[in-house]
Amino acid sequence: MELAGRIFAMAIAAIFVQNFVLARFLGLCPYIGVSKKLDSALGMGMAVVFVMTLASTFTWLIQHYLLVPLNIEFLQTIAFILTIASLVQFVEMVIQKTAPALYKSLGVFLPLITTNCAVLGVAILNIQSEYSFIFAILNGLFAGIGFTLVLVLMAGVRERMEKAEVPESMKGMPIAMIIAGGMALAFLGFAGLQF
């Protein structure tokens, strides 16, 4: 039962309390760029969940079975970026073959997952937190779910704002930034949770 409790605590922390977008401010480019339409946001979120989970898996293995034994931990960032870039290329090819419409709607933001600092952030955080292999994978999964949650919420709010009467000077990016700030404040309410 203690293991289930630790997993639940990790899920709540990664999704709500320490959300990479709203608490750590990582991954803001796709958060603002892709959150105009709900279907694009959901597709990007699923791609990020997949990449974060796989990146957490492979970077943990690379760190513990390649970098540490060879005493080349200083190459961690380069090795992790190369791993993430390879995974994103794989995801991009799969989406292009299986869902061409989603591939078109994501446009330039799909390759930008490579430079999404949230993906690199979760990989480095797993190593710094000294998570076991399973917990590193779970942390990547939960962080991706948290990213997807805020991306979908933002897309839903922005779609509704398109139909709302907003002053002309506030349309587009200004209102998106105000919404993002409001969401960050709302998620800050979870910071009081203690595990």
MARDO-69663 format. One line per field, with one value per atom (N, C-alpha, C, O): atom name; x, y, z. Coordinates in pm, 1 decimal, m for minus. Layout:
atome <- c(CA_...);
xx <- c(X_...);
yy <- c(Y_...);
zz <- c(Z_...);
REM end
This chain:
atome <- c(N_CA_C_O_N_CA_C_O_N_CA_C_O_N_CA_C_O_N_CA_C_O_N_CA_C_O_N_CA_C_O_N_CA_C_O_N_CA_C_O_N_CA_C_O_N_CA_C_O_N_CA_C_O_N_CA_C_O_N_CA_C_O_N_CA_C_O_N_CA_C_O_N_CA_C_O_N_CA_C_O_N_CA_C_O_N_CA_C_O_N_CA_C_O_N_CA_C_O_N_CA_C_O_N_CA_C_O_N_CA_C_O_N_CA_C_O_N_CA_C_O_N_CA_C_O_N_CA_C_O_N_CA_C_O_N_CA_C_O_N_CA_C_O_N_CA_C_O_N_CA_C_O_N_CA_C_O_N_CA_C_O_N_CA_C_O_N_CA_C_O_N_CA_C_O_N_CA_C_O_N_CA_C_O_N_CA_C_O_N_CA_C_O_N_CA_C_O_N_CA_C_O_N_CA_C_O_N_CA_C_O_N_CA_C_O_N_CA_C_O_N_CA_C_O_N_CA_C_O_N_CA_C_O_N_CA_C_O_N_CA_C_O_N_CA_C_O_N_CA_C_O_N_CA_C_O_N_CA_C_O_N_CA_C_O_N_CA_C_O_N_CA_C_O_N_CA_C_O_N_CA_C_O_N_CA_C_O_N_CA_C_O_N_CA_C_O_N_CA_C_O_N_CA_C_O_N_CA_C_O_N_CA_C_O_N_CA_C_O_N_CA_C_O_N_CA_C_O_N_CA_C_O_N_CA_C_O_N_CA_C_O_N_CA_C_O_N_CA_C_O_N_CA_C_O_N_CA_C_O_N_CA_C_O_N_CA_C_O_N_CA_C_O_N_CA_C_O_N_CA_C_O_N_CA_C_O_N_CA_C_O_N_CA_C_O_N_CA_C_O_N_CA_C_O_N_CA_C_O_N_CA_C_O_N_CA_C_O_N_CA_C_O_N_CA_C_O_N_CA_C_O_N_CA_C_O_N_CA_C_O_N_CA_C_O_N_CA_C_O_N_CA_C_O_N_CA_C_O_N_CA_C_O_N_CA_C_O_N_CA_C_O_N_CA_C_O_N_CA_C_O_N_CA_C_O_N_CA_C_O_N_CA_C_O_N_CA_C_O_N_CA_C_O_N_CA_C_O_N_CA_C_O_N_CA_C_O_N_CA_C_O_N_CA_C_O_N_CA_C_O_N_CA_C_O_N_CA_C_O_N_CA_C_O_N_CA_C_O_N_CA_C_O_N_CA_C_O_N_CA_C_O_N_CA_C_O_N_CA_C_O_N_CA_C_O_N_CA_C_O_N_CA_C_O_N_CA_C_O_N_CA_C_O_N_CA_C_O_N_CA_C_O_N_CA_C_O_N_CA_C_O_N_CA_C_O_N_CA_C_O_N_CA_C_O_N_CA_C_O_N_CA_C_O_N_CA_C_O_N_CA_C_O_N_CA_C_O_N_CA_C_O_N_CA_C_O_N_CA_C_O_N_CA_C_O_N_CA_C_O_N_CA_C_O_N_CA_C_O_N_CA_C_O_N_CA_C_O_N_CA_C_O_N_CA_C_O_N_CA_C_O_N_CA_C_O_N_CA_C_O_N_CA_C_O_N_CA_C_O_N_CA_C_O_N_CA_C_O_N_CA_C_O_N_CA_C_O_N_CA_C_O_N_CA_C_O_N_CA_C_O_N_CA_C_O_N_CA_C_O_N_CA_C_O_N_CA_C_O_N_CA_C_O_N_CA_C_O_N_CA_C_O_N_CA_C_O_N_CA_C_O_N_CA_C_O_N_CA_C_O_N_CA_C_O_N_CA_C_O_N_CA_C_O_N_CA_C_O_N_CA_C_O_N_CA_C_O_N_CA_C_O_N_CA_C_O_N_CA_C_O_N_CA_C_O_N_CA_C_O_N_CA_C_O_N_CA_C_O_N_CA_C_O_N_CA_C_O_N_CA_C_O_N_CA_C_O);
xx <- c(82.3_0.0_86.5_47.8_202.4_291.3_338.1_353.0_361.7_403.9_294.8_323.6_170.6_58.6_45.3_15.4_67.1_61.7_171.0_146.7_292.0_402.8_374.6_404.4_317.6_285.4_175.8_182.9_74.3_m32.6_21.4_m15.5_108.1_167.5_250.8_247.5_325.7_405.6_315.4_346.2_204.5_111.1_52.3_50.5_4.5_m54.6_49.9_21.1_170.8_276.4_312.9_324.1_331.7_375.5_265.2_293.3_141.3_32.0_m14.0_m37.8_m26.8_m86.3_12.8_24.2_84.0_165.2_288.4_315.8_362.4_486.4_471.6_562.1_360.2_333.4_443.4_480.1_495.5_609.7_577.9_665.4_455.3_420.7_387.1_439.3_301.6_248.4_326.8_314.0_406.4_484.4_633.3_702.2_682.1_824.2_850.3_965.2_744.8_751.0_841.4_919.8_829.6_900.9_799.2_688.2_834.7_745.7_641.2_531.5_673.9_576.0_550.6_441.6_648.5_631.3_515.6_426.3_513.0_397.0_270.1_159.5_285.7_169.1_91.7_m31.2_161.6_95.8_66.8_m38.5_158.8_145.8_41.7_m25.8_27.4_m61.3_m197.7_m287.7_m214.6_m338.7_m450.0_m535.2_m451.0_m558.8_m678.5_m792.3_m653.6_m761.2_m748.2_m637.9_m861.8_m864.4_m805.8_m732.0_m837.2_m786.5_m635.3_m568.6_m580.3_m435.2_m368.1_m263.5_m429.8_m373.5_m371.1_m273.5_m478.9_m484.1_m380.5_m313.3_m368.4_m268.8_m127.1_m46.0_m96.8_36.0_59.4_169.2_m43.6_m29.9_1.4_86.5_m66.4_m39.5_103.3_171.3_147.4_284.4_385.3_486.2_358.8_449.8_448.9_554.3_332.1_326.2_413.1_492.0_398.1_475.5_625.2_704.7_662.9_805.2_862.0_973.0_787.8_838.1_857.7_956.6_763.8_774.8_893.4_973.6_905.0_1018.8_1150.5_1251.0_1151.3_1274.3_1318.2_1437.2_1223.2_1257.0_1317.0_1411.1_1262.1_1312.9_1455.5_1545.8_1474.6_1605.3_1712.9_1827.7_1677.8_1779.8_1824.2_1941.2_1731.9_1771.6_1869.4_1970.8_1837.5_1925.7_2061.7_2165.2_2061.6_2187.8_2271.0_2392.2_2206.1_2278.2_2342.1_2460.1_2263.7_2311.6_2396.0_2474.8_2380.9_2455.0_2558.7_2631.4_2566.7_2667.0_2749.0_2871.5_2681.6_2753.8_2824.8_2941.9_2755.8_2817.5_2929.6_3037.8_2910.1_3020.4_3144.3_3256.9_3123.3_3237.3_3289.7_3384.8_3226.8_3265.5_3261.8_3352.0_3156.3_3138.8_3002.9_2931.4_2969.1_2842.0_2831.9_2721.7_2946.1_2944.4_2881.7_2848.7_2864.8_2800.9_2650.2_2584.2_2597.5_2456.9_2361.8_2274.4_2377.3_2284.6_2288.7_2183.9_2406.7_2419.8_2358.5_2285.3_2388.5_2333.2_2181.7_2114.2_2127.5_1983.1_1915.7_1810.7_1975.8_1917.3_1917.5_1819.7_2024.9_2029.9_1925.2_1862.1_1907.3_1806.0_1666.1_1585.3_1638.0_1507.1_1482.7_1372.2_1584.5_1569.5_1536.6_1453.5_1600.9_1572.0_1428.7_1359.7_1384.2_1247.3_1144.3_1040.8_1171.9_1078.8_1071.2_963.2_1183.4_1181.9_1094.5_1018.7_1105.0_1022.8_874.3_792.6_839.6_700.0_648.5_535.4_731.5_690.6_659.3_560.5_741.8_716.8_588.6_511.4_566.0_445.0_319.8_222.9_321.0_204.2_181.0_66.6_287.7_274.3_209.2_130.5_241.9_184.9_43.6_m41.7_18.2_m110.6_m217.0_m335.8_m176.4_m273.4_m223.2_m176.1_m232.4_m180.3_m245.8_m179.7_m374.4_m442.5_m383.8_m360.5_m360.1_m298.7_m157.1_m114.3_m84.6_51.4_52.3_138.6_m43.3_m52.7_m91.4_m36.9_m185.1_m232.0_m124.7_m119.0_m40.0_66.6_177.9_243.6_198.7_295.4_433.8_489.6_488.0_624.8_639.1_750.5_528.3_538.3_575.6_627.9_549.4_588.4_740.2_790.6_815.7_961.8_1014.4_1123.1_938.4_983.6_980.5_1034.6_917.6_923.8_1069.2_1106.3_1151.9_1294.6_1357.1_1437.4_1320.3_1378.7_1285.6_1309.3_1180.3_1089.3_1164.5_1199.4_1188.4_1268.5_1197.2_1261.9_1066.6_996.1_1038.9_1050.3_1062.6_1105.8_1245.2_1270.3_1335.9_1471.5_1466.5_1541.9_1378.0_1366.3_1325.2_1380.4_1229.1_1185.9_1297.2_1314.1_1372.6_1482.7_1590.0_1638.8_1625.9_1728.6_1676.5_1750.1_1550.0_1490.9_1488.9_1510.7_1462.9_1463.3_1600.1_1609.3_1705.5_1840.9_1874.9_1929.7_1842.6_1872.9_1795.8_1846.9_1673.3_1591.5_1628.2_1576.3_1717.3_1764.0_1648.5_1643.1_1555.9_1445.1_1495.0_1592.9_1426.3_1454.1_1402.1_1335.1_1432.6_1394.6_1243.4_1197.4_1166.8_1020.7_965.9_877.2_1018.1_968.9_1008.8_936.0_1121.6_1159.9_1061.0_1019.0_1024.7_926.0_791.7_728.8_747.9_620.0_621.6_522.6_733.0_742.5_732.3_667.2_795.2_783.5_640.1_590.3_574.0_434.4_344.6_265.0_357.9_271.9_301.2_209.1_428.0_462.5_400.1_351.6_401.0_337.3_187.0_127.0_126.3_m18.2_m49.0_m147.2_34.7_16.2_30.0_m46.2_127.5_146.3_22.5_m26.8_m26.7_m145.3_m266.3_m345.4_m281.9_m395.5_m400.2_m503.9_m288.8_m291.2_m301.6_m359.1_m247.0_m258.4_m403.6_m451.7_m472.9_m613.5_m701.7_m792.7_m675.8_m752.6_m735.2_m832.0_m612.1_m584.4_m654.9_m711.8_m650.9_m717.0_m867.7_m929.7_m926.1_m1069.6_m1107.4_m1206.3_m1028.9_m1057.6_m1037.3_m1117.3_m930.4_m904.0_m1010.9_m1046.1_m1062.8_m1171.0_m1295.7_m1365.0_m1323.4_m1439.5_m1416.1_m1509.9_m1293.0_m1261.8_m1276.5_m1297.1_m1266.0_m1285.5_m1428.1_m1451.3_m1523.4_m1663.6_m1703.5_m1812.8_m1614.3_m1645.5_m1613.4_m1534.5_m1676.9_m1648.4_m1525.7_m1531.4_m1416.7_m1289.8_m1249.7_m1263.6_m1200.6_m1155.0_m1050.8_m969.9_m1054.4_m967.7_m820.4_m745.0_m779.5_m638.9_m598.5_m479.4_m695.6_m666.0_m675.3_m639.7_m722.3_m739.3_m604.7_m503.9_m605.8_m484.4_m394.0_m436.7_m268.9_m167.1_m192.3_m170.9_m236.5_m257.1_m355.8_m329.0_m468.2_m566.7_m515.3_m546.5_m435.7_m377.0_m281.8_m278.8_m205.0_m112.0_m187.6_m146.4_m296.0_m376.8_m439.0_m442.0_m488.1_m545.3_m437.8_m462.0_m319.0_m209.0_m172.4_m148.4_m167.9_m138.4_m245.9_m215.3_m371.9_m481.9_m474.4_m498.9_m440.2_m426.5_m310.4_m320.6_m199.7_m84.8_m122.6_m82.6_m199.4_m245.6_m338.4_m331.1_m425.9_m517.5_m441.1_m472.1_m342.1_m263.0_m172.4_m131.4_m141.4_m61.8_m135.2_m73.6_m267.8_m347.0_m314.6_m334.4_m264.8_m225.6_m93.4_m59.4_m18.4_113.8_107.8_206.8_m6.7_m21.0_m32.6_m23.3_m52.8_m63.9_70.1_172.6_70.3_192.7_184.8_84.2_289.5_294.2_413.8_435.7);
yy <- c(m119.5_0.0_125.6_228.7_116.1_232.1_270.3_388.8_171.8_198.9_273.3_369.0_230.0_297.3_441.3_531.8_462.0_597.1_686.4_803.5_632.0_709.7_744.7_855.5_650.6_676.1_782.2_871.7_771.5_871.0_1009.7_1108.6_1016.8_1145.2_1203.6_1324.2_1117.3_1164.0_1216.3_1317.7_1147.5_1190.5_1326.7_1415.1_1345.2_1473.6_1584.7_1695.1_1554.8_1656.7_1695.8_1814.7_1597.8_1628.1_1694.2_1780.9_1654.4_1707.8_1844.2_1934.5_1860.7_1982.7_2073.9_2191.7_2020.5_2103.7_2158.4_2278.2_2073.4_2114.7_2104.1_2056.2_2147.7_2141.8_2215.4_2327.5_2151.1_2208.0_2340.5_2426.5_2359.0_2483.4_2594.2_2705.1_2565.4_2670.4_2693.3_2799.6_2598.0_2617.0_2633.8_2710.8_2561.6_2569.4_2656.8_2688.3_2694.9_2780.2_2722.1_2794.0_2593.7_2525.4_2482.5_2442.0_2490.6_2448.6_2552.0_2517.0_2679.3_2784.5_2806.1_2848.9_2777.5_2800.6_2717.7_2775.3_2585.1_2511.5_2540.8_2531.1_2576.3_2608.1_2726.0_2722.1_2829.1_2945.8_2922.9_2963.4_2858.4_2845.0_2745.7_2770.6_2633.8_2527.0_2532.9_2457.8_2618.9_2617.3_2701.3_2751.8_2717.1_2793.4_2705.2_2752.0_2578.1_2484.3_2360.7_2312.8_2310.3_2198.7_2071.0_2000.1_2040.3_1915.9_1919.5_1818.3_2033.6_2047.1_2035.5_1972.1_2097.6_2091.9_1949.6_1907.2_1875.9_1737.9_1651.6_1569.0_1671.2_1596.2_1626.4_1535.1_1753.0_1792.1_1736.9_1691.3_1741.1_1687.6_1539.5_1494.0_1464.3_1320.1_1293.9_1203.4_1373.4_1358.6_1389.9_1320.6_1493.1_1529.2_1422.7_1391.4_1365.9_1257.4_1141.1_1086.6_1104.2_993.2_1022.8_939.0_1142.8_1178.3_1190.1_1143.4_1252.0_1265.4_1129.5_1107.7_1038.5_905.7_830.5_773.8_829.7_760.7_829.5_762.4_962.5_1034.6_1002.3_984.5_994.8_959.2_819.8_795.3_728.9_591.2_586.9_535.3_641.5_630.1_714.0_670.5_833.3_915.1_854.5_865.0_791.4_724.1_610.8_594.5_533.0_423.0_474.6_418.6_579.4_636.6_689.1_668.6_756.2_811.4_700.4_707.9_597.1_496.4_385.8_321.6_362.6_253.2_299.2_216.9_430.4_478.8_593.1_584.2_699.3_817.1_795.5_830.6_738.8_716.7_612.7_639.8_494.8_397.6_449.5_414.7_532.0_586.6_716.9_776.2_760.3_881.7_1004.0_1087.7_1012.5_1125.9_1192.8_1225.7_1212.1_1275.2_1417.3_1469.6_1480.5_1616.9_1624.7_1734.1_1512.7_1507.9_1482.9_1456.5_1491.3_1458.7_1539.5_1482.1_1669.7_1754.7_1721.7_1711.2_1705.3_1673.9_1537.8_1522.2_1440.1_1305.3_1305.9_1238.6_1380.9_1386.4_1457.2_1413.5_1565.7_1637.9_1550.0_1549.0_1477.0_1386.5_1276.3_1239.5_1224.9_1121.5_1177.2_1113.5_1294.6_1356.2_1387.5_1367.0_1436.8_1468.2_1342.4_1346.3_1232.2_1106.0_1061.0_1016.7_1072.2_1032.2_1120.5_1071.4_1249.0_1339.8_1307.9_1313.2_1275.2_1236.3_1113.3_1105.0_1018.9_897.9_932.7_885.0_1015.6_1056.3_1131.8_1110.6_1219.6_1297.2_1205.8_1227.2_1105.2_1012.0_932.3_910.8_888.6_811.4_897.1_851.1_1020.6_1107.5_1141.3_1147.5_1162.8_1195.1_1079.9_1102.7_957.1_840.4_808.3_770.9_822.7_778.2_887.3_857.7_1012.8_1122.7_1245.2_1340.6_1244.3_1357.2_1491.1_1594.8_1489.6_1615.5_1674.7_1795.3_1589.9_1635.5_1684.5_1785.4_1613.5_1652.6_1792.8_1874.5_1819.7_1952.2_2058.7_2169.1_2027.0_2127.8_2162.9_2276.0_2065.3_2092.7_2174.5_2254.2_2154.7_2234.3_2232.6_2126.6_2351.1_2365.5_2327.1_2304.3_2319.6_2293.3_2149.2_2121.6_2056.8_1918.0_1902.3_1842.2_1953.9_1945.8_2026.2_1998.3_2125.6_2206.0_2129.7_2177.3_2011.5_1929.8_1896.6_1878.8_1888.3_1860.7_1964.4_1931.0_2089.5_2196.0_2237.4_2339.0_2160.3_2189.9_2164.3_2050.6_2269.1_2255.7_2173.7_2128.0_2154.2_2070.6_1924.6_1853.7_1879.4_1741.0_1721.5_1623.7_1813.5_1804.7_1823.9_1760.4_1911.4_1936.0_1812.9_1785.8_1737.4_1616.4_1511.5_1439.0_1503.2_1405.6_1440.2_1352.2_1566.0_1607.9_1599.1_1559.7_1635.4_1626.4_1482.4_1458.0_1387.5_1246.7_1205.6_1131.1_1253.6_1219.5_1291.9_1231.5_1421.0_1498.2_1448.8_1452.1_1403.3_1353.5_1211.0_1156.8_1150.7_1013.7_914.4_827.9_928.9_835.2_700.9_693.1_595.7_464.2_461.8_555.4_356.1_345.9_360.1_437.3_286.0_289.1_426.5_478.0_486.3_617.8_726.2_824.2_711.3_807.1_801.0_904.0_679.3_662.9_722.1_794.4_691.5_743.1_895.8_961.4_951.9_1097.8_1160.6_1263.8_1100.1_1149.4_1140.8_1233.7_1029.9_1012.4_1117.1_1182.5_1132.4_1226.5_1371.3_1452.4_1404.4_1539.8_1566.4_1676.6_1466.2_1480.6_1497.5_1575.5_1424.8_1439.5_1580.1_1641.6_1630.3_1766.9_1870.0_1966.4_1849.6_1938.1_1935.0_2039.2_1814.7_1799.8_1864.1_1929.5_1846.8_1905.6_2056.7_2111.6_2124.3_2270.7_2315.8_2421.0_2238.2_2272.5_2263.7_2351.8_2158.4_2140.5_2244.3_2299.5_2271.1_2374.6_2510.8_2584.5_2543.2_2670.8_2678.4_2781.8_2569.1_2567.3_2585.0_2657.1_2520.6_2535.1_2677.9_2730.7_2740.0_2878.2_2971.3_3062.1_2948.9_3037.3_3022.3_3120.0_2900.2_2883.2_2958.7_3018.3_2955.7_3030.3_3180.5_3256.9_3222.7_3365.8_3420.6_3540.6_3333.4_3377.5_3427.9_3515.3_3373.1_3411.5_3522.7_3578.7_3553.6_3656.2_3795.8_3812.9_3892.1_4030.3_4077.1_4104.9_4084.5_4126.6_4256.8_4267.9_4354.6_4477.6_4446.0_4354.4_4521.6_4496.1_4490.9_4408.8_4576.8_4580.9_4458.8_4433.1_4383.8_4267.3_4135.6_4030.9_4138.4_4015.4_3951.8_4020.2_3820.6_3746.4_3720.8_3666.6_3760.2_3730.5_3798.6_3734.4_3924.6_3984.9_3907.6_3884.4_3868.1_3795.3_3655.1_3600.1_3596.8_3464.8_3471.3_3380.0_3577.9_3592.2_3613.9_3563.9_3687.1_3708.6_3576.2_3545.9_3498.5_3367.3_3276.0_3205.9_3277.6_3194.2_3233.3_3146.6_3362.5_3408.4_3365.5_3325.1_3374.3_3329.1_3180.4_3136.3_3102.4_2957.9_2926.9_2837.9_3000.2_2978.4_3009.1_2937.4_3115.2_3148.3_3040.4_3005.3_2988.0_2882.7_2757.7_2696.2_2720.0_2601.2_2625.0_2529.7_2749.7_2781.7_2739.9_2714.5_2733.4_2688.2_2545.1_2507.5_2465.1_2327.5_2320.9_2216.4_2430.5_2429.8_2401.3_2358.9_2424.3_2398.3_2250.3_2213.7_2164.6_2021.9_1967.4_1994.3_1892.9_1834.8_1682.9_1623.4_1620.7_1474.6_1423.1_1302.1);
zz <- c(0.0_0.0_0.0_m54.9_61.3_65.9_m73.8_m103.4_m160.2_m297.3_m374.1_m445.9_m359.3_m425.9_m375.8_m453.7_m247.8_m191.6_m247.6_m276.6_m263.2_m320.4_m466.5_m511.0_m540.2_m681.0_m691.3_m775.5_m605.0_m605.0_m570.0_m633.3_m470.1_m430.7_m544.8_m569.2_m614.6_m727.2_m838.7_m901.4_m863.1_m968.4_m935.6_m1021.2_m813.8_m774.6_m781.4_m827.4_m735.5_m737.7_m880.3_m910.4_m968.4_m1105.5_m1187.8_m1270.5_m1165.9_m1247.5_m1196.6_m1276.9_m1066.5_m1012.5_m940.1_m973.8_m841.6_m753.6_m824.6_m816.8_m893.1_m960.0_m1111.2_m1179.5_m1162.2_m1305.0_m1380.8_m1345.7_m1485.0_m1556.3_m1622.9_m1633.1_m1668.2_m1737.4_m1638.1_m1649.0_m1542.8_m1456.8_m1328.0_m1267.2_m1285.3_m1162.9_m1192.7_m1125.9_m1292.9_m1327.3_m1450.3_m1481.5_m1518.7_m1638.0_m1746.6_m1808.6_m1768.3_m1876.5_m1981.7_m1947.0_m2106.9_m2214.6_m2250.5_m2294.0_m2232.7_m2259.6_m2408.8_m2446.9_m2493.0_m2637.3_m2693.9_m2755.9_m2675.5_m2725.4_m2645.6_m2698.8_m2519.8_m2436.5_m2494.6_m2501.5_m2535.7_m2594.2_m2742.4_m2791.6_m2814.0_m2958.5_m3006.4_m3106.3_m2937.1_m2984.0_m2917.2_m2954.8_m2820.6_m2742.0_m2802.5_m2729.5_m2933.5_m2996.6_m3029.6_m3028.6_m3058.7_m3092.0_m3004.0_m2977.6_m2959.6_m2865.9_m2924.9_m2856.4_m3050.9_m3109.2_m3127.5_m3106.2_m3166.4_m3179.3_m3042.6_m3028.8_m2941.6_m2806.6_m2753.6_m2691.7_m2778.0_m2731.5_m2804.2_m2742.4_m2934.9_m3011.8_m2966.4_m2950.7_m2945.5_m2897.1_m2757.6_m2725.8_m2674.6_m2539.4_m2538.7_m2462.3_m2622.9_m2631.2_m2681.3_m2632.7_m2777.8_m2827.1_m2716.7_m2703.7_m2637.5_m2528.2_m2419.5_m2364.0_m2387.3_m2288.5_m2334.7_m2257.5_m2460.2_m2515.8_m2511.8_m2469.3_m2556.4_m2560.7_m2419.5_m2394.2_m2326.6_m2189.8_m2123.6_m2053.5_m2145.9_m2085.8_m2143.8_m2069.6_m2275.7_m2337.8_m2305.3_m2282.1_m2303.3_m2270.2_m2127.7_m2101.7_m2036.3_m1897.8_m1891.0_m1815.4_m1970.2_m1972.9_m2025.9_m1960.1_m2145.3_m2210.3_m2142.3_m2132.4_m2095.3_m2030.6_m1897.8_m1861.0_m1826.0_m1701.6_m1732.7_m1664.9_m1836.0_m1874.6_m1921.1_m1884.9_m1999.8_m2048.5_m1932.0_m1927.4_m1839.1_m1723.8_m1640.7_m1606.5_m1608.5_m1514.5_m1577.7_m1508.3_m1707.9_m1771.2_m1872.2_m1927.7_m1896.9_m1990.7_m1930.7_m1922.0_m1889.7_m1842.9_m1709.5_m1695.5_m1612.6_m1480.9_m1487.9_m1435.8_m1549.6_m1555.2_m1628.5_m1593.0_m1729.8_m1804.8_m1744.3_m1795.2_m1635.5_m1565.6_m1657.9_m1655.7_m1738.6_m1830.2_m1806.4_m1901.0_m1680.1_m1646.4_m1700.0_m1716.3_m1727.6_m1779.4_m1918.6_m1964.4_m1986.0_m2117.1_m2107.4_m2207.9_m1987.5_m1963.0_m2050.9_m2115.7_m2054.0_m2129.6_m2278.1_m2341.8_m2333.3_m2476.2_m2506.3_m2604.0_m2422.7_m2444.1_m2434.2_m2512.1_m2339.6_m2321.6_m2439.7_m2486.7_m2487.1_m2601.4_m2726.1_m2800.8_m2749.3_m2864.9_m2853.6_m2952.7_m2734.9_m2712.2_m2738.5_m2806.1_m2685.7_m2704.1_m2851.2_m2901.4_m2920.4_m3063.2_m3143.2_m3233.9_m3110.0_m3179.1_m3153.1_m3244.9_m3029.3_m2995.7_m3065.7_m3110.6_m3075.1_m3141.9_m3290.7_m3349.6_m3351.5_m3492.9_m3512.6_m3609.2_m3421.6_m3427.6_m3415.5_m3494.2_m3317.3_m3296.8_m3418.8_m3462.5_m3473.2_m3590.3_m3708.6_m3778.8_m3731.0_m3840.8_m3818.6_m3912.1_m3694.6_m3663.8_m3684.1_m3744.4_m3634.5_m3650.2_m3797.0_m3841.9_m3871.2_m4013.0_m4089.5_m4181.4_m4051.8_m4120.6_m4073.2_m4153.7_m3943.1_m3888.5_m3884.0_m3896.9_m3865.9_m3854.2_m3929.9_m3867.9_m4062.3_m4140.2_m4106.2_m4109.9_m4073.4_m4038.9_m3910.2_m3902.3_m3810.1_m3685.7_m3712.3_m3656.2_m3797.4_m3832.2_m3894.1_m3862.2_m3982.0_m4043.8_m3942.7_m3945.1_m3853.7_m3758.2_m3654.3_m3606.2_m3620.3_m3524.0_m3587.9_m3521.0_m3717.2_m3791.6_m3729.8_m3701.4_m3709.3_m3661.7_m3514.4_m3467.3_m3441.5_m3298.3_m3266.3_m3158.3_m3358.5_m3334.0_m3329.0_m3234.2_m3427.3_m3414.0_m3295.8_m3245.3_m3251.5_m3138.1_m3005.8_m2905.9_m3004.1_m2882.9_m2852.0_m2736.0_m2956.8_m2937.5_m2845.7_m2758.6_m2865.4_m2783.7_m2670.5_m2605.1_m2646.6_m2536.3_m2406.3_m2374.5_m2333.3_m2212.4_m2104.8_m2010.5_m2116.4_m2019.3_m2033.0_m1933.0_m2156.2_m2177.7_m2120.9_m2050.4_m2150.7_m2094.1_m1942.9_m1869.2_m1897.3_m1753.6_m1676.0_m1569.4_m1727.6_m1656.5_m1656.7_m1558.7_m1765.9_m1771.1_m1667.8_m1596.9_m1659.8_m1563.1_m1420.7_m1330.2_m1399.6_m1265.6_m1214.7_m1096.0_m1303.8_m1263.5_m1210.5_m1112.9_m1273.9_m1230.3_m1100.2_m1008.0_m1092.6_m972.4_m850.8_m738.9_m872.8_m762.0_m724.0_m626.5_m801.0_m777.6_m771.4_m683.9_m867.1_m877.0_m927.2_m1001.4_m885.6_m941.3_m1084.8_m1128.3_m1157.1_m1297.6_m1315.1_m1399.3_m1236.2_m1247.8_m1211.2_m1279.1_m1104.2_m1062.9_m1162.5_m1177.9_m1230.0_m1334.4_m1450.6_m1503.5_m1489.2_m1597.2_m1555.6_m1632.9_m1433.9_m1385.3_m1374.3_m1406.6_m1329.2_m1320.3_m1459.5_m1476.0_m1558.1_m1695.6_m1745.5_m1809.1_m1716.9_m1757.3_m1691.8_m1759.1_m1560.2_m1487.7_m1527.5_m1537.0_m1550.9_m1596.2_m1732.8_m1758.5_m1820.3_m1951.0_m1939.8_m2013.8_m1847.5_m1824.7_m1773.4_m1815.0_m1683.3_m1633.6_m1744.4_m1750.0_m1832.6_m1947.1_m2036.6_m2079.7_m2063.7_m2148.3_m2083.4_m2151.3_m1953.9_m1882.6_m1900.3_m1937.4_m1874.1_m1884.4_m2030.1_m2057.9_m2122.5_m2264.1_m2310.4_m2381.8_m2270.2_m2308.2_m2238.1_m2300.0_m2111.3_m2040.9_m2107.0_m2125.9_m2141.6_m2206.7_m2342.6_m2377.5_m2418.7_m2549.7_m2534.7_m2612.8_m2435.9_m2412.5_m2378.2_m2429.1_m2292.2_m2253.8_m2373.2_m2395.6_m2449.7_m2564.8_m2673.1_m2739.1_m2691.8_m2788.6_m2745.3_m2827.7_m2616.8_m2566.4_m2574.8_m2598.0_m2556.1_m2562.7_m2704.1_m2722.3_m2804.5_m2942.8_m2964.0_m3047.6_m2888.8_m2902.8_m2805.3_m2814.8_m2712.7_m2611.8_m2666.3_m2759.2_m2605.5_m2642.7_m2565.3_m2445.6_m2636.7_m2577.9_m2647.4_m2769.2_m2572.9_m2638.5_m2746.7_m2731.8_m2853.1_m2968.1_m2927.9_m2980.0_m2836.8_m2795.6_m2712.7_m2695.1_m2662.0_m2578.9_m2655.2_m2601.0_m2779.3_m2856.4_m2888.3_m2905.9_m2895.0_m2931.1_m2812.4_m2710.4_m2826.8_m2725.5_m2590.3_m2487.4_m2584.8_m2451.8_m2364.8_m2246.9_m2420.9_m2340.1_m2307.9_m2202.3_m2399.7_m2372.1_m2253.3_m2170.7_m2244.5_m2131.4_m1999.5_m1894.8_m2005.3_m1884.8_m1840.0_m1720.7_m1934.9_m1902.9_m1843.7_m1745.5_m1904.5_m1853.8_m1711.5_m1627.4_m1684.1_m1547.8_m1449.1_m1336.9_m1490.9_m1404.9_m1376.9_m1264.6_m1480.3_m1459.3_m1365.6_m1281.2_m1380.4_m1292.0_m1147.2_m1055.5_m1127.4_m992.0_m937.2_m819.5_m1023.6_m979.3_m938.9_m836.9_m1017.6_m985.5_m864.7_m798.4_m836.3_m717.5_m589.9_m486.4_m599.8_m484.9_m444.0_m328.5_m538.2_m505.3_m430.3_m374.8_m427.7_m365.4_m216.0_m156.4_m156.4_m13.9_21.5_138.7_m79.2_m53.1_m7.4_m69.9_98.4_152.6_144.0_182.7_93.7_85.7_158.3_163.2);
REM end
